[in-house]
Amino acid sequence: MGDEDAELDRLQSAYKAAVDSWITAIRAEEALASVHHRVAEVDAWENAHFLAEEARGRTEAAKAAYEDGLRSRLFDIH
């Protein structure tokens, strides 16, 4: 069980790190979306959006891997 716990711990940590990264990316996009209209930098704002979407994709992949690990551990589904 120790090895399984260690792997689930690793998957959970990777998922949490991905969520944290996604939150940071969303906040960066929010900061650019919240400026006064005259100083809006559309290119930087759009780039921040793309970075947030990439982070979302990494988060979803990490979540799926963690869920698969949990299913394998809890329900013996491989």
C-alpha positions in Angstrom: 0.0 0.0 0.0 2.9 2.4 0.6 3.8 2.5 -3.1 0.2 3.1 -4.1 -0.2 5.9 -1.5 3.1 7.4 -2.8 1.8 7.4 -6.3 -1.6 8.8 -5.3 0.2 11.5 -3.3 2.3 12.3 -6.4 -0.8 12.5 -8.6 -2.6 14.7 -6.1 0.3 17.0 -5.7 0.6 17.3 -9.5 -3.2 18.1 -9.7 -2.9 20.7 -6.9 0.1 22.3 -8.6 -1.8 22.4 -11.9 -4.9 24.0 -10.2 -2.6 26.6 -8.6 -1.0 27.4 -11.9 -4.4 27.8 -13.5 -5.6 30.1 -10.8 -2.5 32.3 -11.3 -3.1 32.4 -15.0 -6.8 33.3 -14.5 -5.8 36.1 -12.1 -3.3 37.4 -14.7 -6.0 37.5 -17.3 -8.4 39.2 -14.8 -5.8 41.9 -14.0 -5.6 42.7 -17.7 -9.4 42.6 -18.1 -9.9 45.0 -15.2 -7.9 48.0 -16.4 -9.5 51.2 -17.7 -10.6 50.9 -21.3 -8.0 53.4 -22.5 -5.1 51.5 -21.2 -6.3 48.0 -22.2 -3.7 45.9 -24.0 -5.7 43.6 -26.1 -2.8 41.5 -27.3 -1.5 40.9 -23.8 -5.1 40.2 -22.6 -5.7 37.7 -25.4 -2.3 36.0 -24.6 -3.2 35.8 -21.0 -6.5 34.1 -22.0 -4.6 31.5 -24.1 -2.2 30.9 -21.2 -5.2 30.4 -18.9 -6.7 27.9 -21.3 -3.4 26.0 -21.6 -3.3 25.8 -17.8 -6.9 24.6 -17.7 -5.9 21.8 -20.1 -3.0 20.8 -17.9 -5.3 20.9 -14.9 -7.9 18.7 -16.6 -5.2 16.2 -17.6 -3.8 16.1 -14.0 -7.3 15.7 -12.6 -8.0 12.8 -14.9 -4.8 11.1 -13.9 -5.5 11.5 -10.2 -9.1 10.2 -10.7 -7.8 7.2 -12.6 -5.4 6.5 -9.8 -8.1 6.8 -7.2 -10.4 4.5 -9.2 -7.6 2.0 -9.5 -6.9 2.1 -5.8 -10.5 2.2 -4.5 -12.3 0.1 -7.0 -9.5 -2.0 -8.5 -10.3 -0.5 -12.0 -7.4 -0.4 -14.3 
